[in-house]
Amino acid sequence: VSLETWSDTAKAIASCDLVISSCTAIAHLAGGMGVQTWTIVPFVPYYLWSLPGEKTPHYDSMTLFRQSTVKNWITPFEQIAERLEEYCET
């Protein structure tokens, strides 16, 4: 798939059941489109993710996976792996 424009990217996202991303424009686009999105968030988050918990008031379809300690990405990736296994079973 060639992703030359935002329209191309939006079409690709629209064809997905789930988008997994770090805090990038892709996560915002997918969340804004209402596509189920799992976003990996650093320990000191971007201000949009500063509220505690895994949900955000900005995008109903987004779930946040937070880094629990600085420089340690193991926890959020383990959480995503576990949730992805559950997701694939349904």
DOPALUM-393422 format. One record per atom (N, C-alpha, C, O): residue in one letter; x, y, z. Coordinates in steps of 0.1 Angstrom, whole numbers, padded with zeros to 4 digits, always signed. Atoms other than C-alpha are relative to their C-alpha. Last residue first. Example, Ala and Ser with C-alpha at 12.3 -4.5 7.8 and 13.67 -1.06 7.14 Angstrom:
2
S-0009-0011+0000/S+0137-0011+0071/S-0008+0011+0008/S-0003+0022+0009/A+0009-0012+0000/A+0123-0045+0078/A+0009+0012+0000/A+0019+0012+0007/
//
This chain:
90
T+0014-0004+0001/T-0130-0129+0199/T-0004+0001-0015/T-0016+0004-0017/E+0008+0012-0003/E-0097-0148+0203/E-0015+0003-0002/E-0023-0007-0003/C+0000+0009+0011/C-0078-0121+0185/C-0008-0012+0002/C-0013-0019-0007/Y+0007-0006+0012/Y-0088-0095+0210/Y-0001-0010-0011/Y-0011-0011-0018/E+0014+0001-0004/E-0077-0117+0240/E-0009+0005-0012/E-0019+0000-0016/E+0004+0014+0000/E-0043-0122+0224/E-0015-0001+0002/E-0022-0009-0004/L+0001+0004+0014/L-0041-0085+0216/L-0004-0014-0001/L-0012-0018-0010/R+0013-0005+0005/R-0049-0076+0253/R-0002-0005-0015/R-0013-0007-0019/E+0011+0008-0007/E-0020-0098+0265/E-0014+0004-0006/E-0022-0005-0009/A-0001+0014+0004/A+0004-0084+0239/A-0011-0008+0006/A-0018-0016-0001/I+0006+0000+0014/I-0008-0048+0246/I+0000-0014-0005/I-0009-0019-0011/Q+0014-0002-0001/Q-0002-0053+0284/Q-0007-0001-0014/Q-0017-0007-0016/E+0006+0013-0005/E+0032-0068+0277/E-0015+0001+0001/E-0022-0008-0002/F+0000+0010+0011/F+0040-0038+0255/F-0005-0013+0004/F-0011-0020-0003/P+0010-0002+0010/P+0029-0014+0282/P+0000-0010-0012/P-0011-0013-0017/T+0014+0001-0005/T+0049-0031+0309/T-0010+0003-0011/T-0019-0005-0013/I+0004+0014-0001/I+0082-0036+0289/I-0015-0001+0004/I-0023-0009-0002/W+0011+0002+0009/W+0086+0000+0279/W-0006-0014+0001/W-0015-0017-0006/N+0004+0014+0000/N+0108+0009+0308/N-0013-0001-0008/N-0023+0003-0004/K-0009+0009+0008/K+0128+0041+0302/K-0004-0014+0001/K+0004-0023-0003/V-0008-0006+0011/V+0108+0061+0329/V+0010-0011-0006/V+0015-0019+0001/T-0012-0006-0005/T+0084+0040+0349/T+0008+0005-0012/T+0007-0001-0023/S+0001-0002-0015/S+0048+0029+0344/S+0012+0006+0006/S+0011+0012+0017/Q-0013+0004-0006/Q+0046+0035+0306/Q+0000+0002+0015/Q-0004+0013+0019/R-0009-0009-0006/R+0009+0038+0298/R+0013-0006+0005/R+0013-0017+0011/F-0009+0009-0007/F-0013+0019+0275/F+0012+0008+0004/F+0020+0013-0004/L-0014-0004-0003/L-0041+0042+0264/L+0007-0011+0008/L+0002-0016+0018/T-0005+0005-0013/T-0073+0030+0248/T+0014+0003+0002/T+0022+0001-0008/M-0014+0001-0003/M-0090+0050+0220/M+0002-0006+0014/M-0004-0002+0023/S-0005+0013+0005/S-0124+0046+0205/S+0014-0003+0004/S+0020-0014+0000/D+0007+0012-0006/D-0140+0073+0225/D+0005-0013-0003/D+0005-0023+0004/Y+0004+0011+0010/Y-0114+0098+0214/Y-0006-0011+0007/Y+0000-0019+0015/H-0002-0005+0013/H-0107+0131+0233/H-0005-0009-0011/H-0010-0005-0021/P+0012-0006+0004/P-0121+0121+0267/P+0000+0005-0015/P-0010+0009-0020/T-0002-0014+0002/T-0093+0096+0270/T-0013+0007-0004/T-0021+0001-0012/K+0009-0006+0010/K-0095+0061+0284/K+0004+0015-0001/K+0010+0021+0008/E-0003+0004+0014/E-0067+0041+0300/E-0009+0006-0010/E-0008+0003-0022/G+0008+0010+0006/G-0065+0058+0333/G+0003-0004-0014/G+0012+0002-0020/P-0003+0014-0003/P-0051+0090+0347/P-0010-0010-0007/P-0021-0006-0011/L+0010+0006-0010/L-0056+0123+0329/L+0003-0014+0002/L+0008-0021-0007/S-0004-0003-0014/S-0024+0136+0312/S-0010-0005+0011/S-0006-0007+0022/W+0000+0012-0007/W-0030+0120+0278/W+0002+0001+0015/W+0005-0009+0022/L+0013+0006+0002/L-0038+0152+0260/L-0002-0013+0007/L-0014-0017+0010/Y+0011-0006-0009/Y-0009+0169+0277/Y-0014-0006-0003/Y-0022-0007+0006/Y+0006-0012+0007/Y+0016+0146+0260/Y-0012+0004+0008/Y-0019-0004+0014/P+0008+0000+0013/P+0027+0120+0286/P-0002+0014-0006/P-0001+0025+0001/V+0004-0015+0000/V+0055+0119+0311/V-0007+0002-0013/V-0001+0004-0023/F+0001-0003-0015/F+0057+0081+0316/F-0005+0014+0002/F-0014+0017+0009/P-0011+0000-0009/P+0052+0076+0278/P-0003+0004+0014/P-0014+0009+0017/V-0003-0013-0005/V+0020+0066+0261/V+0012+0000+0009/V+0013-0009+0018/I-0010+0002-0010/I+0013+0036+0238/I+0005+0014+0005/I+0009+0022-0004/T-0011-0010+0000/T-0019+0042+0220/T+0009-0002+0011/T+0005-0003+0023/W-0007+0001-0012/W-0045+0015+0212/W+0013+0008-0001/W+0021+0006-0010/T-0014-0003+0000/T-0070+0025+0186/T+0006-0002+0014/T+0001+0002+0024/Q-0006+0005-0013/Q-0104+0012+0177/Q+0015+0002-0001/Q+0021-0003-0009/V-0005+0013+0002/V-0114+0033+0146/V+0006-0004+0014/V+0013+0004+0020/G+0008+0010-0007/G-0136+0063+0154/G+0005-0014-0001/G-0002-0023+0003/M+0009+0007+0009/M-0121+0085+0127/M-0009-0011+0007/M-0018-0016+0001/G+0010-0009+0006/G-0107+0109+0152/G-0010-0006-0009/G-0021-0002-0011/G+0009-0003-0011/G-0090+0080+0171/G-0011+0010-0005/G-0023+0008-0002/A+0008+0012-0002/A-0074+0068+0138/A-0011+0003+0011/A-0023-0001+0010/L+0009+0002+0012/L-0063+0103+0129/L-0009-0012+0002/L-0021-0011+0000/H+0010-0011+0000/H-0049+0110+0164/H-0010-0002-0012/H-0022+0000-0010/A+0009+0003-0011/A-0031+0076+0166/A-0011+0011+0000/A-0023+0007+0002/I+0008+0012+0004/I-0016+0082+0131/I-0010-0003+0011/I-0022-0006+0008/A+0011-0005+0008/A-0005+0118+0141/A-0009-0012-0004/A-0021-0010-0006/T-0004-0006+0012/T+0017+0101+0167/T-0013+0005-0007/T-0024+0004-0002/C+0007-0013+0001/C+0015+0090+0203/C+0005+0007-0012/C+0015+0015-0012/S-0004-0009-0010/S+0026+0054+0198/S-0007+0013-0002/S-0015+0015-0011/S-0010-0010+0004/S+0005+0032+0176/S+0005+0007+0013/S-0001+0006+0024/I-0009-0001-0011/I-0018+0002+0175/I+0011+0010-0003/I+0018+0008-0013/V-0013-0007+0002/V-0047+0005+0151/V+0008+0000+0013/V+0002+0004+0023/L-0007-0005-0012/L-0076-0020+0152/L+0013+0006-0005/L+0020+0001-0014/D+0008+0003-0012/D-0102-0033+0128/D+0006+0007+0012/D-0001+0010+0022/C-0005+0008-0012/C-0084-0017+0099/C-0011-0002+0010/C-0019+0007+0012/S+0001+0015+0003/S-0098-0007+0065/S+0004-0009+0012/S+0004-0021+0011/A+0014+0003+0001/A-0105+0029+0077/A-0002-0015-0003/A-0013-0021+0001/I+0005+0001-0014/I-0069+0032+0087/I-0014-0005+0000/I-0018-0013+0008/A-0006+0011-0006/A-0058+0025+0051/A-0005-0003+0014/A-0008-0014+0018/K+0006+0011+0006/K-0083+0050+0037/K+0006-0013+0006/K-0001-0023+0008/A+0013+0001-0005/A-0071+0076+0062/A-0007-0012-0006/A-0014-0019+0001/T-0001+0005-0014/T-0035+0070+0052/T-0014-0002+0006/T-0016-0012+0013/D-0004+0014+0001/D-0043+0074+0015/D+0001-0006+0014/D-0003-0018+0016/S+0011+0007+0004/S-0062+0106+0023/S+0003-0015-0002/S-0005-0024+0002/W+0008+0003-0011/W-0033+0118+0043/W-0013-0007-0004/W-0018-0015+0004/T+0008-0011-0005/T-0012+0115+0012/T-0008-0004+0013/T-0008-0016+0016/E-0006-0012+0005/E+0015+0092-0002/E-0006+0013+0006/E+0000+0023+0008/L+0006-0010-0008/L+0007+0060+0016/L+0007+0014-0003/L+0016+0018+0004/S-0008-0013+0001/S+0014+0034-0010/S-0008+0011+0008/S-0019+0014+0005/V+0008-0012+0000/V+0000+0000+0000/V+0009+0012+0000/V+0018+0014+0008/
//
